[in-house]
Amino acid sequence: MNMIAASAKVHPSSIVESGAVIGENVKIGPFCYIGPKVVLGDDIELLSHVVVSGRTTVGKGTKIFPNAAIGGDSQSVHHSAVDTELLIGANCTIREGVTMNTGTVEHGGKTVVGDNNLFLANSHVAHDCQLGNNIILSNNVMLAGHVTVEDRVILGGGCAVHQFTRVGRQAFVGGLSAVSYDVIPYGMLNGNPGLLSGLNVVGMTRAGIDRATIHVVRRAYKQIFEGPESIRANAAAIREDYIDCAPVIEILDFIAAESDRALSSPQRGKA
């Protein structure tokens, strides 16, 4: 049995399978398909030709444009028939042709997307990705499986992120870049192969970080990536000097954390 709120509007050409839950003031345009394990929160709009399948939950106020395919099975060769999930937060905008997949059993079974994110046309979120809030995926961005993208990251058009890679908070990745290794918070990465080219100063300023703090972070960045030892050793050596600077400590914690990938740097071969 469908659970469709009385205020929801479903175009007669669309199919809502038995078992789906449709919230208040939802608008489902023509030729959409909603699977039996889908939950659509209040005030969601599906324009037309949208497929939402799998065990997928979409948060309040999200808007999905034509030809998006949301909640499909993972494209992993290890995909099993066991139910896994896709969880999408509130107030996301999902443009034309976007694809998002559910997780895999081997890695927790959940793909998670936070709130207030913008996914431009034909971008892809693969199985088991973990995305924060206020992120922008530009046109044709490709996230492989198990990628972590923290809050306020901007990924430029056509860039590709390798599986298991982490992209730190408020990093900026330029268009057509190949992101093979972890990108530090506030970092700016460009090219193929992708190399760090400094800090996302514009993003830091927009986030309200004052000029004096940005200068401190720049000094720490130089010590980390131009110091005499490896990146991790340089980062560990300067921690006590920056204990009162939250953005630097955030970068140092990111570098120190366990990861499946090496760290992106301004030069290849230095980890």
Secondary structure, 3 states (H helix, E strand, C coil): CCEECCCCEECCCCEECCCCEECCCCEECCCCEECCCCEECCCCEECCCCEECCEEEECCCCEECCCCEEEECCCCCCCCCCCCEEEECCCCEECCCCEEECCCHHHCCEEEECCCCEECCCCEECCCCEECCCCEECCCCEECCCCEECCCCEECCCCEECCCCEECCCCEECCCCEECCEECCCEEEECCCCEEEEECHHHHHHCCCCHHHHHHHHHHHHHHHHCCCCHHHHHHHHHHHHCCCHHHHHHHHHHHCCCCCCECCCCCCCC
